[in-house]
Amino acid sequence: MDRLNELPVWVFHDKRDDIIPCEESVRMVDSINSAGRNTKLTTYGKGTHDA
């Protein structure tokens, strides 16, 4: 599992997702970054659950 510490993570989520709220991705990215990682989050606003 240690080798995953250097794996880049880039999360994509649509703000209008009607299945999983975008706030869940925000919370996940914040948690990962607070552990010392550099995770990116990109959000969209035109789709739903297909980002």
VOPAGU-2260 file (C-alpha; in pm, 1 decimal, decimal comma):
REM VOPAGU-2260
SITE   aa  ch    i         X         Y         Z
SITE  MET   A    0       0,0       0,0       0,0
SITE  ASP   A    1     292,9     237,6      60,0
SITE  ARG   A    2     365,2     256,1    -310,3
SITE  LEU   A    3      24,8     418,0    -362,9
SITE  ASN   A    4     133,1     717,8    -156,2
SITE  GLU   A    5     301,5     867,7    -461,6
SITE  LEU   A    6      17,1     790,6    -702,5
SITE  PRO   A    7    -132,6    1113,5    -840,5
SITE  VAL   A    8    -507,2    1148,9    -783,0
SITE  TRP   A    9    -733,5    1375,1    -987,3
SITE  VAL   A   10   -1104,1    1360,0    -902,1
SITE  PHE   A   11   -1380,5    1470,8   -1139,6
SITE  HIS   A   12   -1737,2    1532,5   -1024,8
SITE  ASP   A   13   -2043,9    1710,0   -1160,3
SITE  LYS   A   14   -2209,2    1956,1    -923,6
SITE  ARG   A   15   -2553,6    1839,4   -1040,6
SITE  ASP   A   16   -2488,9    1469,5    -974,9
SITE  ASP   A   17   -2820,2    1324,8    -857,9
SITE  ILE   A   18   -2672,9     994,9    -733,4
SITE  ILE   A   19   -2362,9    1093,7    -531,9
SITE  PRO   A   20   -2347,1    1452,6    -403,1
SITE  CYS   A   21   -2047,1    1654,4    -516,0
SITE  GLU   A   22   -1979,7    1734,7    -150,0
SITE  GLU   A   23   -1868,0    1373,0    -105,1
SITE  SER   A   24   -1580,5    1426,2    -349,4
SITE  VAL   A   25   -1493,1    1756,7    -184,9
SITE  ARG   A   26   -1481,3    1584,5     153,9
SITE  MET   A   27   -1270,1    1297,6      16,9
SITE  VAL   A   28   -1018,7    1529,0    -152,3
SITE  ASP   A   29    -993,2    1746,0     159,3
SITE  SER   A   30    -927,5    1436,7     368,7
SITE  ILE   A   31    -659,0    1306,7     133,7
SITE  ASN   A   32    -491,0    1647,2     116,6
SITE  SER   A   33    -497,4    1687,6     494,6
SITE  ALA   A   34    -298,0    1364,4     511,5
SITE  GLY   A   35     -19,2    1534,1     314,5
SITE  ARG   A   36    -111,1    1442,5     -41,9
SITE  ASN   A   37    -167,9    1677,7    -335,1
SITE  THR   A   38    -500,5    1567,9    -485,1
SITE  LYS   A   39    -682,2    1772,5    -748,8
SITE  LEU   A   40   -1058,5    1815,9    -782,4
SITE  THR   A   41   -1230,4    1934,9   -1097,9
SITE  THR   A   42   -1604,1    1999,8   -1091,0
SITE  TYR   A   43   -1845,9    2047,6   -1378,8
SITE  GLY   A   44   -2192,3    2197,3   -1390,5
SITE  LYS   A   45   -2359,1    2072,8   -1708,7
SITE  GLY   A   46   -2406,4    1700,3   -1657,7
SITE  THR   A   47   -2523,0    1472,8   -1382,6
SITE  HIS   A   48   -2359,0    1140,4   -1286,6
SITE  ASP   A   49   -2149,2    1106,3   -1603,3
SITE  ALA   A   50   -1854,8    1335,3   -1528,0
